[in-house]
Amino acid sequence: MASIPQDPSGEPNPLRALTLDRLRCRTSMKWRTYPEDVLPVWVAEMDVPLAEPVVRAVTAALALGDTGYPAGTAYAEALAGFAAKRWGWDGLAVERTRIVPDVMLGVVEMLRLVTGHGDPVVVNPPVYPPFFQFVAHMEREVVEAPLGADLRIDPDALEDAFRRAVAGGRRAAYLLCSPHNPTGTVHTADELAAVAALAERYGVRVVADEIHAPVVAAGATFVPYLSVPGAESGLSLMSASKAWNLAGLKAALAVAGPASAADLARLPEEVGHGPSHVGVIAHTAALRDGTAWLDALLTGLDENRRLLADLLSEHLPAIAYRPAEATYLAWLDCRALGLGDDPADTFLRRGRVALSPGIDFGTGGTGHARLNLATSPEVIAEAVRRMVVALG
C-alpha cells in the first residue's frame, strides 16, 4: 500500500485516511441524503477521521461521565490563544465572549440583540443559504448587496444596501460571511475596514460569521473583523466546527467588540444551555492541541484545489473555476455548459454525483454549483468523471 503523504509537521494527510467504503458506513447527512449509488460532494462535512487530541478529550470525558451542562471559559481561552498565534490578534477578550449552540443559532441571537421584528439584514449573495432561511424565519427582511464580478464585496452595492436598509430610521444589521461561503474569498484588512466605516456612517450593526476562519489556503491571511479599526461595535461568531469537522458536537462562541459588550451581556442566560458540554470539550481540544492536524489538512486541501483545477481544465474546460483562498469548497461556474439555472440537478440525475445547487445561494448563484473538496483525491477524480458522464 502506498504511504500517506505527510505535512512537514509530520502529520499524515487526513483527507487520504478513509476509504469510500468506510465513509459509506457513516450515518450523517452527507452520507444518508442520497441513495448509495450517488457520490456525495455537497454539504460541508469533511471525509476525515477526527484529530487525535479531540478523540482523546472526548473519550476521556465519556469515560468520566462528564456529560453535563457546559461551564467555564476554557473554550474562549483556547480560541484567544489560537487567534493570537494564528492571526496575530491579541484582542479577543475572554470576558467579551459567550458560548452559543452553534454559529447560525448564535447569529440569530446576535441579530435579536441588535435588530427588531421586521428590521432589515443585509447579506452578500451568492452566500450560504441559511443566511436567507434563518433571517426570514426570525421575521427580518433580507436586503441584498451582491458581490462584484470579482466575487468580492462591492462597496458601492453595500453602501446602497445600507442606505436602503436604514431608510425611515429603521435599525439594520449586516450579516458578513468571512471568509465567504461559497466563493472562498478572504476579505482583506482594507476591505473590512471599509465595511466598518460604512457601518459606522449608516448606523448598521455588523454580525460576522467567521466559522471558516481557520481554513485558509497557502498565501492567504484571515483577518478577524473585530481586529480592524472601526469594528468596535461588531459581533462575531467563531467555532472549530468547520476546520476540525465537529458539526455534530455543537458549540460556538459569540465574541463582542469593546463597544458591543453591553449588547452581548443582554444575551438570555438560557441560550447557554443549548451547546453540548462534550462539544465544548471537543472544540477546546481542537483549538488548543489540534493545530498540527489542521496544518496537515490545509496542505491536503491545497493539493486538492490544484487537482480539481487540473481535472476541470482537462475534462471540463467550459467550467470556470478559481481556486479559493479559504474554505474547503469550490464554486463552479457552469453557465457555459448550457444546463440551465441548476446544473447540479443534471449532474445528480445523469452522473449520480451530488453537488450543492448554486441557485440556493441567491442572486449570482444561477448556473453554478458548489463542490466539497474535503475528501480524497480519488473521490474528487471520480466526481469529475461522473460530471463528464452527465454531459455525455
Residue pairs with C-beta under 8 A, 6 or more apart in sequence:
4 12
4 13
4 16
4 17
5 12
5 13
5 16
5 300
5 303
6 12
6 13
6 296
7 13
7 292
7 295
7 296
7 299
7 300
8 295
8 299
9 292
9 295
9 296
10 292
11 292
11 293
11 295
11 296
12 296
13 296
13 297
13 299
13 300
13 303
14 46
14 48
14 49
14 51
14 293
14 296
14 297
14 300
15 46
15 47
15 48
15 297
15 300
15 301
15 304
15 374
15 375
15 376
15 377
16 300
16 376
16 377
17 48
17 49
18 47
18 48
18 49
18 376
20 376
20 378
20 379
23 31
23 47
24 31
24 36
26 32
28 45
28 248
29 43
29 45
30 40
30 42
30 43
30 45
31 40
33 40
33 42
33 43
33 354
34 40
34 348
34 354
37 352
38 348
38 352
38 353
38 354
39 352
39 353
39 354
39 379
39 382
39 383
39 386
40 354
41 353
41 354
41 355
41 371
41 372
41 375
41 379
41 380
41 383
42 344
42 354
42 355
42 356
42 370
42 371
42 372
43 356
43 372
44 181
44 242
44 247
44 328
44 329
44 372
44 374
45 245
45 247
45 372
45 374
46 245
46 297
46 328
46 372
46 374
46 375
47 374
47 375
47 376
47 379
48 245
48 297
48 374
50 244
50 245
50 246
51 244
51 285
51 286
51 289
51 290
51 293
51 294
52 293
53 285
53 286
53 288
53 289
53 290
53 293
54 244
54 246
54 282
54 285
54 286
54 290
56 285
57 281
57 282
57 284
57 285
57 289
58 249
58 278
58 281
58 282
58 285
60 66
61 67
61 277
61 278
61 281
62 278
66 277
66 278
66 281
67 277
67 278
68 277
69 273
69 277
70 99
70 251
70 272
70 275
70 276
70 277
70 279
70 280
71 277
73 94
73 97
74 280
74 284
75 99
75 251
75 253
75 280
75 283
75 284
75 287
76 92
76 94
76 97
76 99
76 253
77 94
78 283
78 284
78 285
78 287
78 288
79 92
79 97
79 238
79 240
79 253
79 255
79 287
80 92
80 93
80 94
81 287
81 288
82 214
82 287
82 288
82 291
83 89
83 90
83 92
83 224
84 90
84 92
85 291
86 214
86 222
86 291
87 213
87 221
87 222
87 223
87 224
87 227
89 224
89 227
91 224
91 226
91 227
92 224
92 226
92 255
93 258
95 261
96 255
96 256
96 257
96 258
96 261
96 264
97 253
97 254
97 255
97 256
97 264
98 253
98 254
98 264
98 267
98 271
98 272
99 251
99 252
99 253
99 254
99 272
99 275
99 280
100 106
100 109
100 237
100 252
100 253
100 254
100 267
100 271
100 272
100 274
100 275
101 250
101 251
101 252
101 271
101 274
101 275
102 239
102 241
102 247
102 250
102 251
102 252
102 275
103 209
103 211
103 237
103 238
103 239
103 241
103 252
104 130
104 134
104 209
105 252
105 274
106 237
106 252
106 253
106 254
107 134
107 175
107 207
107 209
107 237
108 134
108 138
109 254
109 267
109 268
109 271
110 207
110 235
110 237
110 254
111 121
111 135
111 138
111 140
111 173
111 175
111 207
112 138
113 235
113 263
113 264
113 266
113 267
114 171
114 173
114 205
114 207
114 235
114 260
114 263
115 121
115 140
115 171
115 172
115 173
115 205
116 171
117 139
117 140
118 139
118 140
118 141
119 140
119 141
119 170
119 171
119 172
119 173
120 140
120 141
120 142
120 143
120 164
120 165
120 166
120 170
120 172
120 173
121 135
121 140
121 141
121 142
121 143
121 165
121 172
121 173
121 174
121 175
122 143
122 144
122 145
122 158
122 161
122 162
122 165
122 172
122 173
122 174
122 175
122 204
123 131
123 132
123 135
123 142
123 143
123 144
123 145
123 174
123 175
123 177
123 362
124 144
124 145
124 146
124 147
124 153
124 158
124 176
124 177
124 180
125 144
125 146
125 147
125 361
125 362
125 363
125 364
125 365
126 146
126 147
126 182
126 183
126 331
126 358
126 361
126 362
126 363
126 364
126 365
126 368
127 177
127 180
127 181
127 182
127 361
127 362
128 177
128 181
128 182
128 209
128 361
129 360
129 361
129 362
131 142
131 175
131 177
131 209
132 142
132 362
135 141
135 142
135 175
136 142
140 173
143 161
143 164
143 165
143 172
144 161
144 362
144 363
145 153
145 154
145 157
145 158
145 160
145 161
145 162
146 154
146 157
146 363
146 364
147 153
147 154
147 180
147 183
147 185
147 364
148 154
148 157
151 180
151 183
151 185
151 322
151 331
152 185
152 187
152 191
153 187
153 191
153 195
155 194
155 198
158 174
158 195
158 198
159 198
159 202
162 172
162 174
162 198
162 199
162 201
162 202
162 204
163 202
165 172
165 202
165 204
166 172
166 202
166 203
166 204
171 203
171 205
172 202
172 203
172 204
172 205
173 204
173 205
173 206
173 207
174 195
174 199
174 204
174 205
174 206
174 207
175 207
175 209
176 187
176 195
176 206
176 207
176 208
176 209
176 225
177 208
177 209
178 186
178 187
178 192
178 208
178 209
178 210
178 213
178 222
178 225
179 185
179 186
179 187
179 210
179 212
179 213
179 215
179 216
179 222
179 325
179 326
179 327
180 186
180 187
180 326
181 212
181 327
181 329
182 327
182 329
182 331
182 356
182 358
182 361
182 365
182 368
182 370
183 324
183 331
184 217
184 323
184 324
184 325
184 326
184 327
184 329
184 330
184 331
185 324
185 325
185 326
186 216
186 220
186 221
186 222
186 223
186 325
186 326
187 195
187 223
188 223
189 223
189 227
189 228
192 223
192 225
192 228
192 231
193 228
193 229
193 230
193 231
195 206
195 225
196 206
196 225
196 228
196 229
196 230
196 231
196 234
197 230
198 204
199 205
199 206
199 230
199 233
199 234
200 230
200 233
205 233
205 234
205 235
205 260
206 225
206 231
206 233
206 234
206 235
207 234
207 235
207 236
207 237
208 225
208 226
208 234
208 235
208 236
208 237
209 237
210 222
210 224
210 225
210 236
210 237
210 238
211 237
211 238
211 239
211 241
211 242
211 252
212 242
212 243
212 326
212 327
213 222
213 224
213 238
213 243
213 326
214 222
214 240
214 242
214 243
214 294
215 242
215 243
215 297
215 298
215 301
215 326
215 327
215 328
216 222
216 298
216 325
216 326
217 298
217 301
217 302
217 305
217 323
217 324
217 325
217 326
218 298
218 299
218 302
219 325
220 325
220 326
222 326
224 236
225 231
225 234
225 236
226 232
226 234
226 236
226 255
226 257
231 257
232 257
232 258
232 259
232 260
233 257
233 259
233 260
234 257
234 260
235 254
235 255
235 256
235 257
235 260
235 263
235 264
236 254
236 255
236 256
236 257
237 252
237 253
237 254
237 255
238 252
238 253
238 255
239 246
239 251
239 252
239 253
239 283
240 246
240 282
240 283
240 286
240 287
240 290
241 247
241 249
241 251
241 252
241 283
242 327
242 328
243 286
243 294
243 297
244 282
244 283
244 286
244 290
244 293
244 294
245 374
246 279
246 282
246 283
246 286
249 276
249 278
249 279
249 282
249 283
250 274
250 275
250 276
250 279
251 275
251 276
251 279
251 280
251 282
251 283
252 275
252 283
254 264
254 267
256 263
256 264
286 294
297 374
301 328
301 373
301 374
303 377
304 328
304 373
304 374
304 375
304 377
304 380
305 323
305 324
305 330
305 373
306 323
307 377
307 380
307 381
308 321
308 323
308 330
308 371
308 373
308 380
308 384
309 321
309 323
311 380
311 381
311 384
312 319
312 321
312 332
312 384
315 384
315 385
315 388
316 337
316 384
316 387
316 388
316 391
318 334
318 336
318 337
319 332
319 333
319 334
319 336
319 337
320 332
320 333
320 335
320 336
321 330
321 331
321 332
321 333
322 331
323 330
324 330
324 331
328 372
328 373
328 374
329 370
329 371
329 372
329 373
330 370
330 371
330 372
330 373
331 358
331 368
331 370
332 343
332 355
332 358
332 368
332 369
332 370
332 371
333 367
333 368
334 343
334 358
334 367
334 368
334 369
335 366
335 367
335 368
337 343
337 391
339 345
339 346
339 367
340 346
340 367
341 359
341 366
341 367
342 357
342 358
342 359
342 366
343 358
343 367
343 368
343 369
344 354
344 355
344 356
344 357
344 358
344 369
345 357
346 390
346 391
347 353
347 354
347 355
347 369
347 386
347 387
347 390
348 354
348 355
349 390
350 389
350 390
350 391
350 392
351 386
351 387
351 388
351 389
351 390
352 386
353 382
353 383
353 386
353 387
353 390
355 369
355 370
355 371
355 383
356 369
356 370
356 371
356 372
357 365
357 369
358 365
358 366
358 367
358 368
358 369
358 370
359 365
359 366
359 368
361 368
361 370
371 383
373 380
